Amino acid sequence: MADARPQATAAVLLRRPKLWLVPTILTGLLALLLSLLYMGGIVNPQRDLHDLPIALLNSDRGAPPAGQRQNLGTQIVRAVTAGAAGGKAEWRTLTLAQAQDELDSGKVYGALVVPPDFTDSVTALTTTGATARPSLTVLTNPGKGSLGSSLASQITTQAARQASLDIGRQLTSAATRANATTKVLLADPVTVTTRPGHPLGDHSGLGLTAFYYTLLLVLAGFLGGNVINNGVDTSLGYADNEIGPWHTRLPTVPINRRQTLLLKMAMTAGITLLSASLIMFACVVLLGMDATRLPLLWIYSYCAALAVGLGVQAINAAFGGIGQLVSMFVFIVLGLPSSGATVPLQAVPGFYRFLSHFEPMRQLSDGVRAILYFDARGDAGLTRAWTMIAVGAALALLFGFGMTAYYDRRGHRRLTPQPV
């Protein structure tokens, strides 16, 4: 029997202010918040940059020049650390072995190296025994991301150039009888060479594959969790199923909130096996992403995506209809700018550095970077990542089942209208 009630029209409904109110306010707030949160983290990294860890190596073994107490390598180290690049760099004076270890574990973004023969090669410029210009070496760490490595390279190169000019002033003042050509050479005597201190493979996206792989894991957990949440509610008769012109409403299955959450989390654990495997297959096998320790990468990928999925289910169970929006902010909106995966945490405002202590994406990206770039070293971030995955999963279980148990005890049952 056809419905004889008069049909509403869009023209009439558009004149209702209440219909506009909530969507307009929510959409405007979302646009404003997303703009502030995303752009606020990257709009001026040079302004926010401070204490970027960079190694400083002095291997100079030359004797001090005439009339000076220290060789030139020691003088450079003192000048660089005293200046500290205007607070932008945290210079770590290390030995060669220590610096290489910190490059290999991702603890520093780059290094400035003074070679063993530096003083000798500089002083030789004022004699007939000069055979080559002295050089300082800038080491980059592309495993820390292209922007972080670039910022470190800029700082170290600037420090090396300033050191060359300082040395040049000493040389030109001492070489009063040098000809004009020689004085030009002595004014800026040091060459600066740049090379990777911890090289990556050609299929590492210039240090960005770790970020995008982490993003895929987070999206797999987030989207998968919401798809499972909606699919279970539809199958149990708590939500309509509408595809194009077809609409169905299944009989409502009597089940409490705790059992519903248990069902959704169990399905999340099972389906995430497939999604994590397909992500790894697509990235490593089909696209050729550089990756070693594949069994560890697979286990980590599964646990990371599962922890996100369990968190999504817990939030949806606690917040209901707005749960998807809440979980989007928790796992994606606040996670991306505070991850440190594209912009170093030393180059973002303090608000994002605060978020980075507990936001999931930062923890997960550190673990992925350690596996892909730093030989799965625990001190490269993998130990912390595993710890935070366990903490996150435990919090999701406690929060989700705690809230559903509370709702069940208070008699807050879900609406169960029977299909007509």
C-alpha positions as CSV (number, residue, x, y, z in Angstrom):
1,M,0.0,0.0,0.0
2,A,1.4,3.4,-1.0
3,D,2.2,6.0,1.6
4,A,-0.6,8.7,1.2
5,R,1.1,11.2,3.4
6,P,2.2,14.4,1.6
7,Q,5.9,14.5,0.5
8,A,8.2,17.2,1.8
9,T,10.3,19.2,-0.7
10,A,13.8,20.4,-0.5
11,A,12.6,24.0,-1.2
12,V,10.4,23.9,1.9
13,L,13.0,22.2,4.2
14,L,15.8,24.6,3.2
15,R,13.8,27.4,4.8
16,R,14.0,25.8,8.2
17,P,16.8,27.4,10.2
18,K,17.1,24.5,12.7
19,L,17.9,22.2,9.8
20,W,21.0,24.3,9.0
21,L,22.2,25.0,12.5
22,V,24.0,21.9,13.6
23,P,25.6,20.9,10.2
24,T,26.8,24.5,9.7
25,I,28.4,24.8,13.1
26,L,30.0,21.4,13.0
27,T,31.3,21.8,9.4
28,G,32.7,25.3,10.2
29,L,34.4,24.1,13.4
30,L,35.9,21.1,11.6
31,A,37.3,23.3,8.8
32,L,38.8,25.8,11.3
33,L,40.3,23.1,13.6
34,L,41.7,21.1,10.7
35,S,43.3,24.2,9.3
36,L,44.8,25.3,12.6
37,L,46.1,21.9,13.6
38,Y,47.6,20.8,10.2
39,M,49.0,24.1,9.1
40,G,50.0,25.1,12.6
41,G,52.5,22.3,12.7
42,I,54.3,23.0,9.5
43,V,53.8,26.6,8.5
44,N,57.2,27.9,9.9
45,P,59.6,25.1,10.9
46,Q,62.6,27.5,10.9
47,R,60.9,29.7,13.5
48,D,60.0,26.9,15.8
49,L,63.2,25.0,15.3
50,H,65.4,24.5,18.4
51,D,67.7,21.9,19.8
52,L,67.9,19.7,16.7
53,P,70.5,17.0,17.7
54,I,73.6,17.1,15.5
55,A,76.9,15.4,16.1
56,L,80.2,17.3,16.1
57,L,83.4,15.3,15.5
58,N,86.9,16.6,15.9
59,S,89.4,14.1,14.5
60,D,92.1,16.8,14.0
61,R,95.5,15.5,15.1
62,G,97.6,18.4,13.9
63,A,99.8,20.5,16.2
64,P,98.6,24.0,17.1
65,P,99.6,26.8,14.6
66,A,102.4,29.1,15.7
67,G,101.4,31.3,18.5
68,Q,98.2,29.4,19.3
69,R,97.4,26.9,22.1
70,Q,94.9,24.7,20.3
71,N,94.8,23.2,16.8
72,L,92.1,24.5,14.4
73,G,89.8,21.5,14.9
74,T,89.5,22.3,18.6
75,Q,88.9,25.9,17.8
76,I,86.1,25.1,15.4
77,V,84.4,22.8,18.0
78,R,84.6,25.5,20.6
79,A,83.2,28.2,18.2
80,V,80.4,26.0,17.0
81,T,79.2,24.8,20.4
82,A,79.5,28.4,21.8
83,G,77.3,29.7,19.0
84,A,74.9,26.8,19.1
85,A,73.4,28.0,15.8
86,G,71.2,30.5,17.6
87,G,69.6,27.7,19.7
88,K,68.5,25.8,16.7
89,A,71.0,23.0,17.2
90,E,72.0,20.7,20.0
91,W,75.6,20.0,19.2
92,R,76.8,16.7,20.6
93,T,80.6,16.4,20.7
94,L,81.3,12.8,20.0
95,T,84.0,10.4,18.7
96,L,83.8,9.0,15.3
97,A,82.5,5.7,16.6
98,Q,79.9,7.4,18.8
99,A,78.7,9.6,16.0
100,Q,78.3,6.7,13.6
101,D,76.4,4.8,16.2
102,E,74.0,7.7,16.8
103,L,73.6,8.2,13.0
104,D,72.8,4.4,12.7
105,S,70.2,4.6,15.5
106,G,68.6,7.8,14.3
107,K,69.5,9.8,17.4
108,V,71.1,12.6,15.4
109,Y,69.9,14.3,12.2
110,G,73.4,14.9,10.9
111,A,77.1,15.5,11.8
112,L,79.9,18.0,11.1
113,V,83.3,16.2,10.8
114,V,86.7,17.8,11.2
115,P,89.3,15.4,9.5
116,P,92.6,14.3,11.1
117,D,94.8,16.4,8.9
118,F,92.8,19.6,9.0
119,T,95.2,21.9,10.9
120,D,98.2,20.6,8.8
121,S,96.3,21.2,5.5
122,V,95.3,24.7,6.5
123,T,98.7,25.8,7.6
124,A,100.2,24.4,4.4
125,L,98.2,26.9,2.4
126,T,100.6,29.6,3.5
127,T,103.6,27.6,2.3
128,T,104.7,26.1,-1.0
129,G,103.8,22.7,0.3
130,A,100.0,23.1,-0.2
131,T,98.6,20.3,-2.4
132,A,94.9,20.6,-1.8
133,R,92.4,22.8,0.0
134,P,91.4,21.6,3.5
135,S,87.8,20.3,3.8
136,L,85.1,19.8,6.4
137,T,82.5,17.1,5.9
138,V,78.8,17.4,6.5
139,L,77.0,14.1,7.1
140,T,73.3,13.8,6.6
141,N,70.8,11.2,8.0
142,P,68.1,10.7,5.4
143,G,66.5,8.1,7.7
144,K,65.2,10.9,9.9
145,G,63.2,12.3,7.0
146,S,64.1,14.6,4.1
147,L,63.1,17.8,5.9
148,G,64.9,16.9,9.1
149,S,68.0,15.9,7.3
150,S,67.8,19.1,5.2
151,L,67.5,21.3,8.2
152,A,70.5,19.6,9.8
153,S,72.5,20.0,6.6
154,Q,71.7,23.7,6.4
155,I,72.8,24.2,10.0
156,T,76.1,22.2,9.7
157,T,76.9,23.8,6.3
158,Q,76.4,27.2,7.7
159,A,78.6,26.4,10.7
160,A,81.3,25.0,8.4
161,R,81.2,28.1,6.2
162,Q,81.5,30.4,9.2
163,A,84.5,28.3,10.4
164,S,86.1,28.8,7.0
165,L,85.7,32.6,7.2
166,D,87.1,32.7,10.7
167,I,90.1,30.7,9.7
168,G,90.5,32.9,6.6
169,R,90.7,36.0,8.7
170,Q,93.6,34.5,10.7
171,L,95.4,33.4,7.6
172,T,95.1,36.7,5.7
173,S,96.2,38.7,8.7
174,A,99.3,36.5,9.0
175,A,100.1,36.4,5.3
176,T,100.8,40.1,4.8
177,R,103.1,39.5,1.8
178,A,100.8,37.2,-0.1
179,N,99.7,38.3,-3.6
180,A,96.1,39.1,-4.4
181,T,95.3,35.6,-5.8
182,T,96.6,33.9,-2.7
183,K,94.7,36.3,-0.4
184,V,91.4,35.4,-2.2
185,L,92.1,31.7,-1.5
186,L,93.1,32.4,2.1
187,A,90.0,34.4,2.8
188,D,87.7,31.4,2.4
189,P,90.1,28.4,2.5
190,V,87.9,25.5,3.4
191,T,85.7,23.4,1.1
192,V,82.6,21.7,2.5
193,T,81.6,18.3,1.2
194,T,78.2,16.7,2.0
195,R,77.5,13.0,2.0
196,P,75.0,10.6,3.7
197,G,76.2,9.5,7.1
198,H,73.6,6.6,7.1
199,P,72.7,5.9,3.5
200,L,69.2,4.5,2.5
201,G,68.2,2.5,-0.5
202,D,66.8,4.0,-3.7
203,H,63.3,2.7,-2.8
204,S,63.1,4.4,0.5
205,G,61.3,7.6,-0.7
206,L,64.1,9.8,0.6
207,G,63.3,8.8,4.1
208,L,59.5,9.1,3.7
209,T,58.4,5.5,3.2
210,A,58.4,5.1,7.0
211,F,55.8,7.9,7.4
212,Y,53.5,6.7,4.6
213,Y,53.8,3.1,5.7
214,T,52.8,4.2,9.2
215,L,49.9,6.2,7.8
216,L,48.7,3.1,6.0
217,L,48.7,1.1,9.2
218,V,46.8,3.8,11.1
219,L,44.2,4.2,8.2
220,A,43.8,0.4,8.1
221,G,43.0,0.3,11.8
222,F,40.8,3.4,11.7
223,L,38.8,2.6,8.5
224,G,38.7,-1.1,9.2
225,G,37.5,-0.5,12.7
226,N,34.7,1.8,11.5
227,V,33.7,-0.6,8.7
228,I,33.4,-3.5,11.1
229,N,31.5,-1.3,13.6
230,N,28.9,-0.3,11.0
231,G,28.8,-3.8,9.5
232,V,28.1,-5.5,12.8
233,D,25.4,-2.9,13.8
234,T,23.7,-3.5,10.4
235,S,23.9,-7.3,10.7
236,L,22.5,-7.2,14.3
237,G,19.6,-5.0,13.3
238,Y,20.8,-1.8,15.1
239,A,21.3,0.2,11.9
240,D,19.7,0.4,8.5
241,N,21.5,-0.9,5.4
242,E,21.0,1.4,2.4
243,I,22.9,0.8,-0.9
244,G,21.6,3.0,-3.7
245,P,17.8,2.5,-4.0
246,W,17.9,-0.7,-1.9
247,H,17.1,-0.5,1.8
248,T,17.0,-3.4,4.3
249,R,16.5,-3.6,8.0
250,L,17.4,-7.0,9.6
251,P,15.7,-8.4,12.7
252,T,17.3,-7.1,15.9
253,V,19.4,-9.5,17.7
254,P,19.2,-9.2,21.5
255,I,22.7,-8.6,22.8
256,N,24.2,-6.3,25.5
257,R,26.9,-3.7,24.9
258,R,29.7,-5.7,26.3
259,Q,29.1,-8.7,24.1
260,T,28.7,-6.4,21.1
261,L,32.1,-4.8,21.8
262,L,33.6,-8.2,22.3
263,L,32.3,-9.3,18.9
264,K,33.6,-6.2,17.1
265,M,37.0,-6.5,18.7
266,A,37.3,-10.2,17.9
267,M,36.4,-9.5,14.2
268,T,38.9,-6.6,14.2
269,A,41.6,-9.0,15.4
270,G,40.8,-11.4,12.6
271,I,40.3,-9.0,9.7
272,T,43.4,-6.9,10.6
273,L,45.4,-10.0,9.7
274,L,44.3,-9.6,6.1
275,S,44.6,-5.8,5.9
276,A,48.1,-5.7,7.5
277,S,49.3,-8.5,5.2
278,L,47.9,-6.8,2.1
279,I,49.6,-3.5,3.0
280,M,52.9,-5.2,3.4
281,F,52.4,-7.2,0.2
282,A,51.5,-4.1,-1.8
283,C,54.4,-2.0,-0.5
284,V,57.2,-4.5,-0.4
285,V,56.3,-7.0,-3.2
286,L,54.3,-5.0,-5.7
287,L,56.0,-1.6,-5.3
288,G,59.4,-2.7,-4.3
289,M,59.8,-0.7,-1.1
290,D,63.2,-1.2,0.6
291,A,62.6,-3.4,3.6
292,T,64.5,-6.0,5.5
293,R,63.5,-8.1,8.6
294,L,60.2,-8.9,6.9
295,P,58.8,-11.3,9.6
296,L,59.3,-8.6,12.2
297,L,57.8,-6.0,9.9
298,W,54.7,-8.1,9.4
299,I,54.2,-8.8,13.1
300,Y,54.7,-5.1,13.9
301,S,52.3,-4.1,11.2
302,Y,49.6,-6.4,12.5
303,C,50.0,-5.3,16.1
304,A,50.1,-1.6,15.2
305,A,47.0,-1.7,13.0
306,L,45.2,-3.9,15.6
307,A,46.0,-1.5,18.5
308,V,44.4,1.3,16.4
309,G,41.4,-0.8,15.5
310,L,40.8,-1.8,19.1
311,G,41.0,1.9,20.1
312,V,38.4,2.8,17.4
313,Q,36.0,0.1,18.7
314,A,36.4,1.3,22.3
315,I,35.8,4.9,21.3
316,N,32.7,4.0,19.2
317,A,31.3,1.9,22.0
318,A,31.8,4.8,24.5
319,F,30.7,7.7,22.4
320,G,28.1,6.1,20.0
321,G,27.2,8.1,16.9
322,I,30.0,10.7,17.3
323,G,32.6,8.0,18.0
324,Q,33.9,8.0,14.5
325,L,34.6,11.8,14.7
326,V,36.3,11.4,18.0
327,S,38.5,8.6,16.8
328,M,39.4,10.6,13.7
329,F,40.8,13.3,15.9
330,V,42.6,10.9,18.2
331,F,44.3,8.8,15.5
332,I,44.6,11.1,12.5
333,V,43.9,14.8,13.0
334,L,46.1,15.2,16.1
335,G,48.4,12.4,15.1
336,L,49.7,13.6,11.8
337,P,51.2,16.9,12.9
338,S,52.6,15.5,16.1
339,S,54.2,12.3,14.6
340,G,57.6,13.8,13.9
341,A,57.7,11.7,10.8
342,T,57.7,14.5,8.2
343,V,58.6,17.6,10.3
344,P,61.0,17.0,13.2
345,L,59.5,17.5,16.6
346,Q,62.3,20.0,17.3
347,A,60.7,22.2,14.5
348,V,57.1,22.2,15.6
349,P,55.3,24.3,18.2
350,G,55.3,23.1,21.8
351,F,51.7,21.9,21.7
352,Y,52.6,19.3,19.1
353,R,55.7,18.2,21.1
354,F,53.4,17.7,24.1
355,L,51.0,15.6,22.0
356,S,53.9,13.5,20.6
357,H,54.4,11.9,24.1
358,F,51.2,9.9,23.7
359,E,49.7,10.3,20.2
360,P,49.7,6.9,18.5
361,M,51.1,7.9,15.2
362,R,54.3,9.2,16.7
363,Q,54.9,5.9,18.6
364,L,54.1,3.8,15.6
365,S,56.2,5.8,13.1
366,D,59.2,5.5,15.4
367,G,58.9,1.7,15.3
368,V,58.4,1.6,11.5
369,R,61.4,3.9,11.0
370,A,63.6,1.7,13.2
371,I,62.7,-1.5,11.3
372,L,63.0,0.0,7.8
373,Y,66.0,2.3,8.3
374,F,67.9,1.5,11.5
375,D,68.3,-2.3,11.5
376,A,65.4,-2.7,14.0
377,R,67.4,-1.3,16.8
378,G,65.6,-0.9,20.1
379,D,67.3,2.4,20.9
380,A,66.2,3.7,17.5
381,G,62.6,3.8,18.8
382,L,61.4,0.2,18.4
383,T,61.4,-0.6,22.1
384,R,59.3,2.5,22.9
385,A,57.0,1.6,20.0
386,W,56.3,-1.9,21.2
387,T,55.7,-0.6,24.7
388,M,53.3,2.0,23.6
389,I,51.4,-0.5,21.3
390,A,50.9,-2.7,24.4
391,V,49.9,0.3,26.5
392,G,47.5,1.5,23.8
393,A,45.8,-1.9,23.4
394,A,45.4,-2.3,27.1
395,L,43.9,1.1,27.5
396,A,41.5,0.4,24.6
397,L,40.3,-2.8,26.3
398,L,40.0,-1.2,29.8
399,F,38.2,1.9,28.4
400,G,35.9,0.0,26.0
401,F,34.8,-2.7,28.4
402,G,34.7,-0.4,31.4
403,M,32.3,2.0,29.6
404,T,30.1,-0.8,28.2
405,A,29.9,-2.5,31.6
406,Y,28.8,0.8,33.1
407,Y,26.2,1.4,30.4
408,D,24.8,-2.2,30.9
409,R,24.7,-1.8,34.7
410,R,22.8,1.5,34.4
411,G,20.3,-0.1,31.9
412,H,21.4,2.1,29.0
413,R,20.4,-0.4,26.3
414,R,20.6,0.4,22.7
415,L,17.5,1.2,20.8
416,T,16.0,-2.0,19.4
417,P,13.1,-1.2,17.1
418,Q,11.8,-4.2,15.3
419,P,11.5,-4.0,11.5
420,V,8.1,-3.3,10.1
